[in-house]
Amino acid sequence: YLRSRNPDSQIAAINHAAALLVNRRAEEAEAILKGVAPRRLSASQSAQYQLDWFEVYASLGQHEQAWAMRDRIDTEHLYPPQRRWLEQACQNLSARSAQVNVAFTSGKPNLER
């Protein structure tokens, strides 16, 4: 609703992407985030934008990109529940990354991730 009323609003786009991510629609969130001009964002808006990208990458199995985005997030601009979510997501991502590394180094693919 907000995005349809404010189609040029960067923060409305970021919030819409976050809502899509909550509903496990990472591909759609990615398309919206690609339309955001990050240089025009405040520090707090940037943190939310980067958090959304982290979740997109993690959801799509793009672990290296997720970690790179994690390194860019200024957590001082996140709310405490967002910080806790990010910490848990990083722990989950570490576990998944370790499973993928074991699968690829064992000599045969592990299709039961």
Buried (B, 14 or more C-beta within 10 A) or exposed (E): EEBEEEEEEBBBBBBBBBBBBEEEBBEBBBEBBEEBEEEEBEEBBBBBBBBBBBBBBBBBEBBEBBBEBBEEBEBEBBEEEBBEBBEEBBEEBEEBBEEBEEBEEEEEEEEEE
